[in-house]
Amino acid sequence: MSAESRDVLVVAAQFGFCCALYATNIYRFVPDRMDVSLWGRIGVLALLCACSLLRRRAPVLALGLAVVPFGLDLMLGATLPVWLIVSDLVYCVALYGTDRQSIGILRLCAAVSVLTCGLVYAATGEGQEVIVTIGAAAAFLGTPLWWARSVRQHKQIARSEFERAEATTVIAELDRRAAIEAERARMARDLHDVVAGHLSAIAIQSAAALRIVEKRDQGSPAVNGPGVHDIVTSIRVNSIDALSEMRSMIGLLRGDGAADEPVSPGRVEELHRLVTSARASGTDVHIDGDFAPDAHRTTVLPAAVDHAAYRIVQEALTNAVVHAPGAATGVDMRCDGNALTIVITNDITPTDSGHPVRDNGHTGTGLSNMRQRAELLGGMLHAGSEGGQWCVKAVLPVAKSTAR
């Protein structure tokens, strides 16, 4: 039901109740000043009720128009039904009007009450009449104003709570979207590492195996480097690792336990797998520092740093194998207790046109992913050519070290 329909019902109920008061002769405040019939009183009441139809849409206008029938009622002799409806219009101005109108009607009624009490005292000189006037003002003006202000305050509080709840909902939705975007970015980095790392190695190793087979078929002398068996073995290992990681990631995405066994994230202790794959592709890789095969480790890296370091080395070695095949590559990892420093270098080999590869400083998705991994941990990563070599240097802060 619309507000207009509710107002019509309210006004109809008021009119019926007030007509009953007139019909039962329960309406006089003071004796009639003029001889007026019952239908005359009802006519004034009908005019006032017509003004009251605007009680919600335009309460100030309704109260202003009601001054005319209210004045007629005072001239004929004040009656209870008219005062009840005027009291309701005062209530509507205080409740449905603007903040300025609500404060204005409060001040106006206070001024009218004080002025009326002064006039009554000046006319009668009796305190009893003033007390009666104060009671009437409290009943017909004070009570509706107090009630309307209370309802208005509760509505404002409810509106504020609703707006706060809406703002909280919007913030929660934004946080949810940000979390989804962050998770998508993380998954994109992991997918890139799995696909680019393993499949690039497979492509390069298979090409190397084909070259060896072609040379053998052509009767050419054997070439230095890994044999076909070693290359194919590395291809198989990379394929199995890629399938395992992809199956694990798909299981996590589906969330239904699709993965038979969860695959633990790569760790620095498993660098030998990356080195073996790179060497099978024809790249000579050497590991130095605290994490060399023959080094004695004295610290345990936090899981996040351990995984990020592994992925950074994996991506750097993949880039070295792809862009500088056969070039000598070095991996140096050192931890001083506060930060883990990773330096991967490889000789820059010329392309077919004689220009150095990646010497223009262009960074692709792989370098961007490495940089993001370092920055998410509060570290930094730099990649570029230095003294005829391509150098990737990452510094990852170590939050906590544990002696072994």
N, C-alpha and C positions, 0 to 999 in steps of 0.2 A: 504494500500500500504506500502511495506517495505521500509526501509531507502535506501537500494541498488537501488530499482526501482526509488525512488525519485531522487537519485543522477544521474542515467542514463538520466532521463528527463531533469534535470538541465544542465548537460553537453551537451546534444543534443541541448538545447535551446541556450546555450552559443556558440556552434559551428556554429549554423545557423545564429545567430546575427553577429558573427565575420566574417563569410563568406560574409555576406551582406556588411559589412564595406569594406572588400577587393574588392568586386565586384564593389562598387561605388567609389572606390579610396579614401575613407576617412579613412586613417589608418596611414599616415606617421607622425612621430615626427621630423625626420631629413631626408635629402635626402638619397636615397639608396647608400650604399657603394659598392655594387656589383650588377651586372646585373642579376637579378633573376626574374623568371616568377611568375605569379599569382599562378600557381599550386605549385610552390616551397614554397611560403608563406603559402598556405593552408596546405601543407604537414607538415611544422613546427607547424602550429596551431593544426593539427590532433594529432601530437605526444604529444603536451602539453595537449590537451583534454583527451588523453588516460591516462596521469598521473593524471588528475583531477578526474578520476573515483574513486580514493581512498580518495577523499576530506573529507568524513565523517568517514570511517573505520580506515584510517591511514593517518591523515592530514600531519604529519611531514614527513612521507615517500613520500607522493605525492609532497610536496613542495621541498623535496630534489631531486626527480627525475625531477622536472620541471626546475631545474637549467640548464639541458642540452639544451632543446629547447629554453629557455630564453637566454642562451649564444649564440646560433645560430642566434636568432633574433637580438641580439646586433651586431653581426658580419655583418649581412646583412643590418642592419639599423633598429633602434628601431621602433616598430609599436604599435599602440593603442590596437588592439585586444589581443596581447600577454600580454601586461601590465595589461589589465583588468582581464584576467584569473589568472595571478600571484597574483594580488591584492585579488581576491576571495580566493585563496589558503592561503594567509596570514590570511584572515578573518577566514577561517576554522580552522587553527591551534590555533588561539586565542580563538575560540568558542568551538570546539570539543575536543581539546587536554586536557591533564591533567593540573592541576594548575601550575605545574612546567613548562610545555611546553608553557602554555599561557603567563606566566611571561617571559620566555626565548625569545619568538618571539617578545615580546614588547621591551625588552632590545636590541635584535639583530637589529631590525628595527631602533631604535634610534641611535645605533652605526653606522649602514650603512648610515643613513641620514647625520649624522655629518661628517663621513669620506668622503662621496660623495661631500658635500658642500666644504669641505677643498680642495679636489682634483680639483674641478671646479675653485675655486678661485686661486689655485696655477697655473692652466693651463691657465686661461684667465686673471686673475687680475682685473676682473670687478665685481662690486657688483651686477649689474643687472642680470648677469648669476646666481649668488648665490641665488638671490631672486626667480628666475624662478625654480631653483633646489629645494628650500624649498617648493614652491608651489606644485611641482610635488610629493615630498615626502609626503606632507600633504594630497594630493588627493589620491595617490595610496597606501600609507602605513598608514598614520595617521587616515584617515576616517574609513577604514575597522577595524583597531585595536580598535578605540574608540567605534564603533558600536558593535563589537563582545564582548568587555568587558562589555558593558551595557547589552546586551542580556544575557550574562553569569551570570551577577550579578542578573538580574531579575529571571533567572532560579534557581539560588541558593536560592534566597528568597522564590520562590514558592515551591521548594523542602523542605526547612526548615519548611514552613507553613504546608505543607502536612504531614511531619513527626510529627510535633507538633500536628496536628489534629489526626493522627493515635495514637499517645501516649495518647492524651486526650480520644480518643475512648476506648483504652485498659484500661485506669484508670477507666473510667466510667463503663466499663463492669465488672472490678474487684470489684468496689464499689457495683454494682448491685448484683453480686454473693455473696459478703459478706453480703449485706442486706438480700438477700434471705436465706442465711445460718443462719443468726441471727434470722430471722423471723421463720424459721423452728425449730430452737432450742427453741425459746419462745413457739411456738405452741406445740412442743413435751412436754415441761414442763407443759403447761396447760392441755394437754390431759392426761398426767400421773396423774396430781392432780385430774382431774375429774374422770377418770376411776379407778385409784388405790384407791382414797379416798372413793368415793361412793360405788363402787362395792365390795371393801374389807369389808366395813361396812355391806353391804347387805349379803355377804357370811357368815360373822361371826354371824350376828344377826339371819339369817335363821338357822344356825347350832344350835344356842342357843335355838331358838324356837322349833326345832326338838327334842332337848334333853328334853325340858320340856314336850312336847307332849308324848315322849316315856316313861318318868317317870310316867306321868299321866296314860298312858295306862297300865303300869305295876303295878299300884296301889301304887307307892312309895309316900312318903310324899312330900309335896310341898317344893321346894327349895327356898332359899332366892334370892332376886334379882328381876329384872323387870319381869312382867308377859308377857304372849303370846300377849295380846292385845297391850301392850306398844311396844314390839319388832316388831310386824307386822306393827304398825303405823310408827315406825322409818324406817322400810324397805320401806314402801310406800313413805315416805318423801324423803329418799335418792334416790329412783328410779325416782321420779318426778324431783328432783333437777338435777340428772345426765342427764336425758333426755332433760331438759330445757337447760342446759349448752352445751350439745352436739349439740342440734338443733341450738342454737345461733352460735356456732363455725362453724358448717357446712354452715350456712347462710353467715357468714363472708368470708369463703373460696370460696363459689360460687360467692359472690358479686352480687347477683341478688335479695337481699331482701327476701331470702327464710325464714328467721326467722320471725315469726309473731311479736314477741316483743323481742327486745334486752335484754339480761340478764346482769345486771350490775355486775362488778367484785366483788368478796367477800371482805367484809370490817370487821374491827375488831369489829364493833358494832354487827355483826352477829355471834360472837363466840358461842352464846348460841345454835345455830343449831349444831355446831360441838360437843359441850358438851353433848347435848341431844342424838345425835347419838352414841357417845362413851359410855355413861351410859346405853343406850339400849343394847349395846354389852356386858355389864357386867363389864365395866371399871369405877372405881370411879374417877371422875375428879373434881378438885378444881381449881378455878381461883382466883389469888391474884394480888395485885398491883393496878396500876392506872386504869385498865380496868376491875376490878372485877364488878359483877352485882350491888353491893351496893356502889361502889366508885363513887366519884364525879369527872368527867373528867374536866380538865382545859385546855387541848390542843386539837387542831385538827391536825391530821396527814396529810401530803401530800398524794395525791391519790396513787402514786406509792409505798410509804412506807406502806400505809394502806393495799393495796392489797397484797404486798409481805409478810407482817406480818401475814395476814390471811392465805395465802397459806403455810407458814412455820409452823404455829400452826396446820393447817389441816394435813399436811404430818407427823408431829411429833406425833399427836394423832393417825393417822392411823397406824404408825409403832408400837406405844405402844399397840394398840388393837390387832394387828396381832402377834407381837412377845412376848408380855407380857400380855396376856388376864387376866383380873381380877386384875391386879396390880394397886396399888394406883398411880395416876398420878396427877402432879401439874403443873399449868401454871401460871407463874409470868411475868407480863408485866409492865414495868415502863419507863416513859419518863421524862428526865430531861430538856427538851427544846432543847438539842443538839443532842441527840441520843435516840433511842428506844431500850431498852434491853429486850430480850425475853428469858426466861429460862423455858424449859419443862423437867421435871424429872419424871421417873417412876421406881418402884422397878424392879430389874432384877429377872426374874423367871427362874428356871432350866428347861432344856429340859428333855425328857424322859430318856436320858442317864445321867442326873445329871450335865450337863455342862451349864454354864450361856449363855443365848442367846445374840448374838452380842458382846460378851465380847472380841472378837478378833480384834475389831476395824475395821472390814470390812465394807465398805460403798457401798451401792447399788445405784440404780438410784434415789431413793427418796432423800437420803442424798446429792447426787451430785446436784440434782435440787435445794434443799434448799440452798446449798452453792453458786450456781450460782446466785440465786435470791439476796442473800445478797451482793455478790461481784459486781453485776451490779449496785447496789445503792451505792457502795463505802464502804460497811460494811464488816463484817466477820461473820463466823459461825463455831462453833466447836461442834463436837459430839463425845461422848465416855463415858466410865464407870468411875464413881467417887463415891468412898465409898459405893459400893454395889448398886448404882443406875445408870441408863442410863440417861445421861444429854445432852440435845441439847441447846446450848446457841448461840443466834444471837444478833448482835449489828448493828442496822441500823441507819445511820446518818439522822437527821431530818433537812432538809434545811431551813424550815420556820415554825414557830409555831404561831398560832393565838389564843389569849385568847377568851374564850367563855363567 
